[in-house]
């Protein structure tokens, strides 16, 4: 059994996540061209509730598996590792079967409430995926608890490639029967991809189980009973699930609120659906691509910090928490700059053929919304890292409290901004920024209460912001110089490379890392048995 260090684990997760997002983006680009923005609006009516249910069933449970398996591994208790995994599988399987059935039974009332009864077909198509994805989450959590991130990488690759092939083929196949059936085919492709991803991951688990030879060691914790293991999972998963639920609840509420608010503000149903499709189908998809890098760091934090916290190693928890926050900040800044400055080019490169101006000027709405939303890259990155730190120190309820307070504020902001015809869909981006700001502030206050963060104001704030401002100015003028000379793809790639090179060079020049952090970065990350 090979376990990876934090940095190697984060890099593996980031590589898999980036690949998955890139394939997902390439999937959604031709899918947008097939379905159009109206079809994409219909497509994304189903997924907020689907995501909400998955989080409810498996998100907290998966985190519980990661945390307790990592703790039991450090305690050399093989029996408890296996029992926690087994109990979690049974728990999510039963819950997922129940919710899958509810999707089928309640498909018409749900789609009617969302304002488009045609979505009922897609609820049937996605229902089996609830079972497959829930079981996948627990198996991934087990491997991550072992600090082995490779299965997650393999699973992401298989899932996205199969979705790309099946989704596009089925959407094209059903398109001759109308957009509603084309959307049904695309959603069915997601279910098929989850099924094969589960088969792939299950095979990988049995291969691992056969090859894994445990060290003979004296367990440092007592063996759990089935009921004790279930209680540990549920008690930890419950607050963690509540925290993870808020984001999909936000998307779920958006699927009911945004179109209705826009129509009340004077937009037609077709215009409102198109704007919703731009927001969820295009902008949110693009924003999630850089966020996945920081998500990988956040995922790798939990098994890394949990063991240290269990051993009461306060100094190491403090140092690593501060280091993780700084890494998150430095990774998010260049992505924010590129999305802010190159939003028109990004939309042109990826969605030019799928956008029209028959109902609204979709290109203008898309790039302006992406430009405003680029700020949220910074906020999402911090939110994920702060949440993982709090979960690692056994404070999973705090992120839920912060997000809940922020969600109430967001609902008010959404009505205030989106109902204004002059702000309309841009109000979603503004509401998100307010929502994330409140959640991050509450989490940061809690972290500082329980952990003594070690940071230097210059190295954490002044130097990175200065590096970001200088890099942004360089990028802006470089784009102006090249945009009318070179092809958009060529100058975008050149500018991207310049952005990374310039920012990294300035980070080194301004000495953003302390000697201890530099030593950690230089440390050889050998695979350990």
C-alpha positions as CSV (number, residue, x, y, z in Angstrom):
1,X,0.0,0.0,0.0
2,X,1.5,3.3,-1.1
3,X,0.5,6.5,0.7
4,X,1.4,9.9,-0.7
5,X,2.5,13.0,1.2
6,X,0.2,16.0,1.3
7,X,1.9,17.7,-1.7
8,X,1.9,14.6,-3.9
9,X,-1.7,13.8,-2.9
10,X,-2.8,17.4,-3.7
11,X,-1.0,17.3,-7.0
12,X,-2.6,13.9,-7.9
13,X,-6.1,15.2,-7.0
14,X,-5.5,18.5,-8.8
15,X,-4.4,16.7,-11.9
16,X,-7.4,14.5,-11.9
17,X,-9.7,17.3,-11.1
18,X,-8.3,19.6,-13.8
19,X,-8.5,16.8,-16.4
20,X,-12.1,16.1,-15.3
21,X,-13.0,19.8,-15.6
22,X,-11.3,20.1,-18.9
23,X,-13.1,17.1,-20.3
24,X,-16.3,18.4,-18.7
25,X,-15.8,21.8,-20.4
26,X,-15.1,20.1,-23.7
27,X,-18.2,18.1,-23.1
28,X,-20.4,21.1,-22.3
29,X,-19.1,23.1,-25.3
30,X,-20.5,20.7,-28.0
31,X,-23.4,20.0,-25.7
32,X,-24.3,23.7,-25.7
33,X,-24.0,23.7,-29.5
34,X,-26.4,20.7,-29.7
35,X,-29.0,21.8,-27.1
36,X,-28.6,25.6,-27.3
37,X,-28.9,27.8,-24.2
38,X,-32.6,26.9,-23.8
39,X,-31.7,23.2,-23.7
40,X,-28.8,23.9,-21.3
41,X,-31.2,25.8,-19.1
42,X,-33.5,22.7,-19.1
43,X,-30.5,20.4,-18.6
44,X,-29.4,22.4,-15.5
45,X,-32.8,22.3,-13.9
46,X,-32.2,18.7,-12.8
47,X,-28.7,18.8,-11.4
48,X,-29.1,21.2,-8.5
49,X,-31.5,18.8,-6.8
50,X,-29.4,15.8,-7.8
51,X,-26.3,17.5,-6.3
52,X,-28.2,18.4,-3.2
53,X,-29.3,14.8,-2.7
54,X,-25.7,13.5,-3.3
55,X,-24.4,15.8,-0.7
56,X,-27.1,14.8,1.8
57,X,-26.3,11.1,1.3
58,X,-22.6,10.9,0.8
59,X,-20.7,14.1,1.4
60,X,-20.5,14.0,5.1
61,X,-20.2,10.2,5.2
62,X,-17.3,10.3,2.8
63,X,-15.5,12.9,5.0
64,X,-16.2,10.8,8.0
65,X,-14.6,7.8,6.3
66,X,-11.5,9.9,5.3
67,X,-11.1,11.2,8.8
68,X,-11.7,8.0,10.8
69,X,-9.8,5.7,8.4
70,X,-6.8,8.1,8.6
71,X,-7.0,8.1,12.4
72,X,-7.3,4.3,12.7
73,X,-4.5,3.9,10.2
74,X,-2.2,6.0,12.3
75,X,-3.3,3.9,15.3
76,X,-2.5,0.7,13.3
77,X,-6.1,-0.7,13.8
78,X,-6.8,-2.6,10.6
79,X,-10.1,-4.0,11.9
80,X,-11.6,-0.6,12.5
81,X,-10.5,0.7,9.1
82,X,-12.4,-2.1,7.3
83,X,-15.4,-1.8,9.6
84,X,-15.8,1.9,9.1
85,X,-15.7,1.4,5.3
86,X,-18.2,-1.4,5.4
87,X,-20.7,0.4,7.7
88,X,-20.4,3.6,5.5
89,X,-21.2,1.6,2.3
90,X,-24.3,0.0,3.8
91,X,-25.5,3.4,5.2
92,X,-25.2,5.3,1.9
93,X,-26.5,2.4,-0.2
94,X,-29.8,2.3,1.7
95,X,-30.3,6.0,1.7
96,X,-29.5,6.3,-2.0
97,X,-32.0,3.7,-3.0
98,X,-34.7,5.6,-1.1
99,X,-33.9,9.0,-2.8
100,X,-33.6,7.4,-6.2
101,X,-37.1,6.1,-5.9
102,X,-38.4,9.5,-4.7
103,X,-36.9,11.1,-7.9
104,X,-39.0,8.9,-10.1
105,X,-42.2,9.2,-8.0
106,X,-42.0,13.0,-7.6
107,X,-40.6,13.9,-11.1
108,X,-43.8,15.8,-12.2
109,X,-44.3,17.9,-9.1
110,X,-40.6,18.8,-9.0
111,X,-40.4,19.9,-12.6
112,X,-43.7,21.8,-12.3
113,X,-42.4,23.8,-9.4
114,X,-39.3,24.7,-11.3
115,X,-41.4,26.2,-14.1
116,X,-40.7,23.6,-16.9
117,X,-42.5,20.2,-16.8
118,X,-40.2,18.9,-19.5
119,X,-37.6,18.4,-16.9
120,X,-39.5,15.4,-15.6
121,X,-37.9,13.1,-18.2
122,X,-34.5,14.0,-17.0
123,X,-35.3,13.2,-13.3
124,X,-36.0,9.6,-14.4
125,X,-32.7,9.4,-16.3
126,X,-30.6,10.7,-13.4
127,X,-32.3,8.7,-10.6
128,X,-30.0,5.5,-10.8
129,X,-26.9,7.8,-10.7
130,X,-27.8,8.7,-7.1
131,X,-26.9,5.1,-6.0
132,X,-23.8,4.8,-8.2
133,X,-22.3,8.2,-7.2
134,X,-23.0,7.7,-3.5
135,X,-21.2,4.4,-3.3
136,X,-18.3,5.9,-5.4
137,X,-18.0,8.7,-2.8
138,X,-17.5,6.3,0.1
139,X,-14.9,4.2,-1.8
140,X,-13.0,7.3,-2.7
141,X,-13.1,8.4,0.9
142,X,-11.6,5.1,2.0
143,X,-8.7,5.5,-0.4
144,X,-8.2,9.1,0.6
145,X,-8.1,8.1,4.3
146,X,-5.3,5.8,3.4
147,X,-3.6,8.8,1.8
148,X,-3.8,7.1,-1.6
149,X,-5.2,9.6,-4.1
150,X,-4.6,7.6,-7.3
151,X,-7.9,5.8,-7.3
152,X,-9.7,9.1,-7.2
153,X,-7.6,10.2,-10.2
154,X,-8.4,7.0,-12.2
155,X,-12.1,7.3,-11.3
156,X,-12.3,10.9,-12.5
157,X,-10.7,10.0,-15.8
158,X,-13.0,7.1,-16.5
159,X,-16.1,9.0,-15.4
160,X,-15.5,12.1,-17.5
161,X,-14.4,10.2,-20.7
162,X,-17.4,7.9,-20.6
163,X,-19.8,10.9,-19.9
164,X,-18.2,12.8,-22.9
165,X,-18.8,9.9,-25.3
166,X,-22.2,8.7,-24.0
167,X,-23.7,12.1,-23.3
168,X,-22.9,13.6,-26.8
169,X,-23.9,10.4,-28.7
170,X,-27.2,10.1,-26.9
171,X,-28.0,13.8,-27.1
172,X,-27.4,13.7,-30.9
173,X,-29.4,10.5,-31.2
174,X,-32.4,11.9,-29.4
175,X,-32.2,15.4,-30.9
176,X,-34.4,14.4,-33.9
177,X,-37.3,13.9,-31.4
178,X,-36.8,17.4,-30.0
179,X,-34.7,19.3,-27.4
180,X,-36.5,17.7,-24.4
181,X,-35.5,14.3,-25.5
182,X,-31.9,15.5,-26.4
183,X,-31.6,16.7,-22.8
184,X,-32.9,13.3,-21.6
185,X,-30.1,11.6,-23.6
186,X,-27.4,13.9,-22.2
187,X,-28.6,13.3,-18.6
188,X,-28.8,9.5,-19.3
189,X,-25.1,9.7,-20.4
190,X,-24.2,11.0,-16.9
191,X,-25.9,8.0,-15.3
192,X,-24.1,5.6,-17.6
193,X,-20.8,7.2,-16.8
194,X,-21.4,6.9,-13.0
195,X,-22.2,3.2,-13.5
196,X,-19.0,2.4,-15.3
197,X,-17.0,4.6,-13.0
198,X,-18.4,2.5,-10.0
199,X,-17.5,-0.7,-11.8
200,X,-14.0,0.6,-12.4
201,X,-13.4,1.8,-8.9
202,X,-14.8,-1.5,-7.4
203,X,-12.4,-3.5,-9.5
204,X,-9.6,-1.3,-8.3
205,X,-10.6,-1.8,-4.7
206,X,-10.5,-5.6,-4.9
207,X,-7.1,-5.5,-6.6
208,X,-5.9,-3.2,-3.8
209,X,-7.4,-5.5,-1.2
210,X,-5.7,-8.5,-2.7
211,X,-2.3,-6.9,-2.8
212,X,-2.4,-4.9,0.5
213,X,-0.4,-6.7,3.1
214,X,-0.9,-5.1,6.5
215,X,2.0,-4.5,8.8
216,X,1.7,-6.6,12.0
217,X,1.4,-4.0,14.7
218,X,-0.3,-3.5,18.0
219,X,-3.5,-1.4,17.6
220,X,-3.6,1.8,19.7
221,X,-7.4,1.9,19.7
222,X,-10.0,-0.6,20.7
223,X,-12.0,-2.5,18.1
224,X,-15.4,-0.9,17.3
225,X,-18.8,-2.7,17.1
226,X,-21.0,-2.2,14.1
227,X,-23.3,0.1,16.0
228,X,-20.3,2.1,17.4
229,X,-18.9,2.6,14.0
230,X,-22.3,3.7,12.6
231,X,-22.6,6.2,15.5
232,X,-19.1,7.7,14.8
233,X,-19.9,8.0,11.1
234,X,-23.4,9.6,11.6
235,X,-22.3,11.9,14.4
236,X,-19.4,13.3,12.3
237,X,-21.2,13.1,9.0
238,X,-24.3,15.0,10.2
239,X,-22.7,18.5,10.8
240,X,-20.3,18.0,7.9
241,X,-23.3,17.2,5.7
242,X,-25.1,20.2,6.9
243,X,-22.2,22.4,5.9
244,X,-21.8,20.7,2.5
245,X,-25.5,21.0,1.9
246,X,-25.6,24.8,1.8
247,X,-23.9,25.1,-1.6
248,X,-26.2,22.7,-3.5
249,X,-29.2,24.2,-1.6
250,X,-28.1,27.5,-3.1
251,X,-28.1,26.1,-6.6
252,X,-31.4,24.3,-5.9
253,X,-33.0,27.5,-4.8
254,X,-31.6,29.3,-7.8
255,X,-33.3,26.8,-10.1
256,X,-36.6,27.9,-8.6
257,X,-35.9,31.5,-8.0
258,X,-33.9,33.0,-10.8
259,X,-36.2,32.3,-13.8
260,X,-39.2,33.4,-11.8
261,X,-37.6,36.6,-10.6
262,X,-36.4,37.5,-14.1
263,X,-39.9,36.9,-15.6
264,X,-41.4,39.1,-12.9
265,X,-38.8,41.8,-13.7
266,X,-40.1,41.9,-17.3
267,X,-38.1,39.3,-19.2
268,X,-39.9,36.6,-21.2
269,X,-39.8,33.0,-20.1
270,X,-37.4,32.2,-23.0
271,X,-35.1,35.1,-22.1
272,X,-35.1,34.1,-18.5
273,X,-34.3,30.5,-19.2
274,X,-31.5,31.5,-21.6
275,X,-29.9,33.8,-18.9
276,X,-30.2,31.0,-16.4
277,X,-28.5,28.7,-18.9
278,X,-25.6,31.2,-19.4
279,X,-25.2,31.6,-15.6
280,X,-25.2,27.9,-14.7
281,X,-24.2,26.2,-17.9
282,X,-21.4,28.5,-19.0
283,X,-20.1,30.8,-16.3
284,X,-20.4,28.5,-13.3
285,X,-18.7,25.7,-15.3
286,X,-15.8,27.9,-16.2
287,X,-15.4,29.3,-12.7
288,X,-15.3,25.8,-11.3
289,X,-12.2,24.9,-13.3
290,X,-9.6,26.9,-11.3
291,X,-11.5,26.3,-8.1
292,X,-10.8,22.5,-8.5
293,X,-7.1,23.1,-8.0
294,X,-7.8,24.6,-4.5
295,X,-10.4,21.9,-3.9
296,X,-7.6,19.3,-4.4
297,X,-5.6,21.0,-1.7
298,X,-8.6,21.2,0.6
299,X,-9.3,17.4,0.1
300,X,-5.7,16.5,0.9
301,X,-5.8,18.7,4.1
302,X,-8.3,16.4,6.0
303,X,-6.3,13.2,6.2
304,X,-3.1,15.2,6.7
305,X,-4.3,17.4,9.6
306,X,-6.7,14.9,11.2
307,X,-3.9,12.6,12.4
308,X,-1.9,15.5,13.7
309,X,-4.9,16.9,15.6
310,X,-5.7,13.5,17.1
311,X,-2.1,13.4,18.4
312,X,-2.5,16.9,19.9
313,X,0.4,18.2,17.8
314,X,-0.6,21.8,18.1
315,X,2.5,23.4,16.7
316,X,2.4,21.3,13.5
317,X,-1.3,21.9,13.1
318,X,-0.7,25.6,13.4
319,X,2.1,25.7,10.9
320,X,0.5,23.5,8.3
321,X,-2.9,25.3,8.5
322,X,-1.1,28.6,7.9
323,X,0.8,27.1,5.0
324,X,-2.3,25.6,3.4
325,X,-4.0,29.0,3.6
326,X,-1.1,30.8,1.9
327,X,-0.8,28.1,-0.8
328,X,-4.6,28.6,-1.5
329,X,-4.2,32.3,-1.8
330,X,-1.2,32.2,-4.1
331,X,-2.8,29.6,-6.4
332,X,-6.1,31.5,-6.7
333,X,-4.6,35.0,-7.6
334,X,-3.3,34.2,-11.1
335,X,-6.5,32.4,-12.0
336,X,-8.6,35.3,-10.9
337,X,-6.4,37.7,-13.0
338,X,-6.7,35.5,-16.2
339,X,-10.5,35.2,-15.9
340,X,-10.9,38.9,-15.1
341,X,-8.8,40.1,-18.1
342,X,-9.5,37.4,-20.6
343,X,-13.2,36.8,-20.1
344,X,-14.2,37.9,-23.6
345,X,-11.5,35.7,-25.1
346,X,-12.5,32.7,-23.0
347,X,-16.1,32.9,-24.1
348,X,-15.0,33.4,-27.8
349,X,-12.7,30.4,-27.7
350,X,-15.0,28.0,-26.1
351,X,-18.6,29.0,-26.8
352,X,-18.6,31.1,-30.0
353,X,-20.7,28.6,-32.1
354,X,-23.2,28.0,-29.3
355,X,-24.3,31.5,-28.6
356,X,-26.7,33.7,-30.6
357,X,-28.3,37.2,-30.4
358,X,-31.8,36.2,-31.5
359,X,-33.4,36.4,-28.1
360,X,-30.7,38.3,-26.1
361,X,-27.0,39.1,-26.9
362,X,-25.7,35.9,-25.2
363,X,-22.0,36.6,-25.9
364,X,-22.1,40.0,-24.1
365,X,-24.0,38.6,-21.2
366,X,-21.7,35.6,-20.9
367,X,-18.4,37.4,-20.9
368,X,-19.6,40.3,-18.6
369,X,-21.0,37.8,-16.1
370,X,-17.7,35.8,-16.2
371,X,-15.8,38.9,-15.6
372,X,-17.8,39.8,-12.5
373,X,-17.8,36.2,-11.3
374,X,-14.0,35.9,-11.5
375,X,-13.7,37.5,-8.1
376,X,-15.5,34.5,-6.6
377,X,-12.6,32.3,-7.6
378,X,-10.7,33.8,-4.6
379,X,-13.6,33.4,-2.3
380,X,-14.4,29.8,-3.2
381,X,-10.8,28.8,-2.8
382,X,-10.6,30.2,0.7
383,X,-14.0,28.7,1.7
384,X,-12.9,25.2,0.7
385,X,-9.6,25.5,2.6
386,X,-11.1,27.0,5.7
387,X,-13.9,24.3,5.7
388,X,-11.3,21.5,5.5
389,X,-9.2,22.9,8.3
390,X,-12.3,23.1,10.6
391,X,-13.3,19.6,9.7
392,X,-9.8,18.3,10.4
393,X,-9.9,19.8,13.9
394,X,-13.3,18.2,14.6
395,X,-15.3,21.4,14.1
396,X,-17.5,20.4,11.2
397,X,-20.6,22.3,12.4
398,X,-19.0,25.8,12.1
399,X,-18.9,25.8,8.3
400,X,-22.6,25.0,8.3
401,X,-23.3,27.9,10.6
402,X,-21.3,30.3,8.5
403,X,-22.9,29.2,5.2
404,X,-26.4,29.2,6.7
405,X,-26.1,32.8,7.8
406,X,-24.5,33.7,4.5
407,X,-27.3,31.9,2.6
408,X,-30.0,34.0,4.3
409,X,-28.2,37.1,3.3
410,X,-27.7,35.8,-0.3
411,X,-31.5,35.2,-0.7
412,X,-32.2,38.8,0.2
413,X,-29.4,40.1,-2.1
414,X,-30.7,37.8,-5.0
415,X,-34.2,39.3,-4.8
416,X,-32.7,42.8,-4.5
417,X,-30.3,42.6,-7.4
418,X,-32.0,40.2,-9.9
419,X,-35.4,41.9,-9.7
420,X,-33.7,45.1,-10.9
421,X,-34.0,44.9,-14.7
422,X,-30.8,46.9,-15.1
423,X,-28.8,44.4,-13.0
424,X,-30.8,41.2,-13.9
425,X,-28.6,38.0,-14.2
426,X,-25.5,39.9,-13.0
427,X,-27.2,40.1,-9.6
428,X,-26.5,36.4,-9.2
429,X,-22.7,37.0,-9.3
430,X,-23.0,40.0,-6.9
431,X,-25.1,37.9,-4.5
432,X,-22.5,35.1,-4.6
433,X,-19.7,37.5,-3.7
434,X,-21.7,38.8,-0.7
435,X,-22.6,35.2,0.3
436,X,-19.0,33.9,0.2
437,X,-17.6,37.0,2.0
438,X,-19.9,36.4,5.0
439,X,-19.2,32.6,5.1
440,X,-15.4,33.1,4.9
441,X,-15.4,35.7,7.6
442,X,-17.2,33.4,10.1
443,X,-14.9,30.5,9.3
444,X,-11.8,32.6,9.6
445,X,-12.9,33.9,13.0
446,X,-13.5,30.3,14.2
447,X,-10.1,29.1,12.9
448,X,-8.3,31.9,14.7
449,X,-10.1,30.9,17.9
450,X,-9.0,27.3,17.8
451,X,-5.7,27.5,16.0
452,X,-2.8,30.0,16.5
453,X,-2.1,30.8,12.9
454,X,1.5,31.7,12.1
455,X,1.7,34.3,9.4
456,X,3.7,37.3,8.4
457,X,1.5,40.2,7.2
458,X,3.9,41.2,4.5
459,X,4.4,37.6,3.2
460,X,0.7,36.7,3.3
461,X,-0.9,40.0,2.2
462,X,1.4,42.7,0.9
463,X,3.7,40.6,-1.3
464,X,1.0,38.4,-3.0
465,X,-1.3,41.4,-3.7
466,X,1.7,43.4,-5.1
467,X,2.7,40.5,-7.3
468,X,-0.9,40.2,-8.5
469,X,-1.3,43.9,-9.4
470,X,2.0,43.9,-11.3
471,X,1.1,40.7,-13.1
472,X,-2.4,42.1,-14.0
473,X,-1.0,45.3,-15.5
474,X,1.5,43.2,-17.6
475,X,-1.3,40.9,-18.8
476,X,-3.7,43.8,-19.7
477,X,-1.2,45.6,-21.9
478,X,0.1,42.4,-23.4
479,X,-3.4,41.5,-24.4
480,X,-3.9,44.9,-26.0
481,X,-0.7,44.4,-28.0
482,X,-1.4,40.9,-29.2
483,X,-5.2,40.7,-29.7
484,X,-5.3,42.3,-33.1
485,X,-2.1,40.6,-34.3
486,X,-2.4,36.9,-33.4
487,X,-5.2,34.3,-33.3
488,X,-7.2,34.3,-30.1
489,X,-5.9,30.9,-29.1
490,X,-2.3,31.7,-29.7
491,X,-2.2,35.0,-27.8
492,X,-4.3,33.5,-24.9
493,X,-1.8,30.7,-24.5
494,X,1.1,33.2,-24.6
495,X,-0.5,35.5,-22.1
496,X,-1.3,32.5,-19.8
497,X,2.3,31.4,-19.8
498,X,3.5,35.0,-19.1
499,X,1.0,35.3,-16.3
500,X,2.3,32.2,-14.5
501,X,5.9,33.0,-15.1
502,X,5.6,36.7,-14.0
503,X,3.6,35.9,-10.9
504,X,5.8,33.0,-9.8
505,X,8.9,35.2,-10.4
506,X,7.5,38.0,-8.3
507,X,6.5,35.6,-5.5
508,X,10.1,34.5,-5.4
509,X,11.4,38.1,-5.7
510,X,9.2,39.3,-2.9
511,X,10.1,36.3,-0.7
512,X,6.5,35.3,0.1
513,X,7.6,32.0,1.8
514,X,9.5,31.7,5.1
515,X,12.5,29.5,5.4
516,X,10.5,26.8,7.1
517,X,7.9,26.9,4.3
518,X,10.6,26.8,1.6
519,X,12.1,23.7,3.4
520,X,8.7,22.1,3.3
521,X,8.4,22.8,-0.4
522,X,11.8,21.4,-1.1
523,X,11.2,18.3,1.1
524,X,11.3,15.1,-1.0
525,X,7.9,13.7,-1.1
526,X,8.8,10.0,-1.3
527,X,6.1,7.4,-1.3
528,X,5.9,5.6,2.0
529,X,4.8,2.1,2.7
